[in-house]
Amino acid sequence: MAQHASLARRAFPKPGVPVFEPDELRLVLVDRRAETANVTTYVFEAIRQDGQIFRHHPGQSLSLSLPSGSNLFQRSFTIASGGTGGNRIELTIKTGGQAQATLWMHKCLRIGDTLAARGPFGRFSPVHAPKAPLLLVGAGSGMTPIMSMLRWLRVRADTLDIALVQLARSRADELFADEIGAMAEAMLNLSVHLCLSRPDEKWTGLSGRISRPMLRGIVPDMARRVAFCCGPEPVMKATRAIYLAEGGVEEAFITETFGGAEHNAASRGRPMAVPAVRPMERLPQVSLSVPTPVDKGAWCLAPHMHERSEPISGPVPFGEDFIVGLKGKNFRAKPGQSIVAAAAACGLRIPTGCGEGSCGTCRVRLMSGQVAMRDQGGISRRDKEAGYILACCSYPLSDLELVNDVAGVDQAGAVSSSAK
Ligand code: FES
């Protein structure tokens, strides 16, 4: 830990990047290209309502307003471009990964079509980490944010030591092969390791699942690196376990967890486990504990309190449930239970994307009551001022009255497409 505490004094420059709502940001498709049989890169020109240049951090995401049946839904995708190309951005998307929405993009989206978008959001980015040697691990389409980071690092011409581990099923599924090959030649500070889970008989490189001997063999100094890992949950869990076993610290292992455990449990409407609790430093007058749902939060994030009523004046007894009103129904939330989890336990489904405060899909408006919110940049200042909170990472501190009117925001950002 001491090693990373000293590293924290060095950091990448971190320019402010605002989050835009669908009525403030449009994406016009200017090109598309096939990366593999089922992965397509869509190249967009981003247009801000205020005419300014659109900016994002490497590794961040966007939500697109896409039609599904007769409705519009927001679907979140990580940005593959590095954030250095002005208004030109790229989204590399696996068809079928999010069912109808990605299928619609693949079949119907044409050059010149315009989509409403929300973002950028998310803190899965080196700009929020100490400036230290990097271990980048991308599995399958989890390479998308990793590629964004590589492109950004290349443009910066930084001499930072970077070890890239790319996991793919076969050479045919390997994303960005040509560009990464060119980077490996041009960037002396970059080492590239490709591992195939289902190679053909001609393959002589790394194969099989990620393992401690394999990772130690190619990146023996992984513990001194800040690690960014994106891919299927089992791959991220296995890689994290190896990294920690090799002496890495939890805070320096950073994952992108779209569709993570809490999100999936919420989708199935089952009660979710209440995360471990720790004291809430900013509420000394309230004898209440709130959870730390994301371990890395202690490193770079701060909790935010949101309230729409009188501040809590007296102590709240630990263990007392709160009553939450939403959609004309009341349900109970235990102290330390997120609103999404409490709603799911009562059979109410609040739409979620990332499950960790990054994407903004779970926004609800707080009409009365008080919550502690531990977001990761997934909510705009405009939405905060309008009283919205992120239900996946907001924890009741009192009884609440909520309104779920985000559909109105979606409708404002309609799809304008010539390919209906
Ligand atoms: S589900 Fe992404 S912010 Fe809540």
Boltz pocket constraint, residues with backbone or C-beta under 6 A from the ligand:
constraints:
  - pocket:
      binder: B
      contacts: [[A, 351], [A, 352], [A, 353], [A, 354], [A, 355], [A, 356], [A, 357], [A, 358], [A, 359], [A, 360], [A, 361], [A, 362], [A, 363], [A, 378], [A, 390], [A, 391], [A, 392], [A, 393]]
      max_distance: 6.0
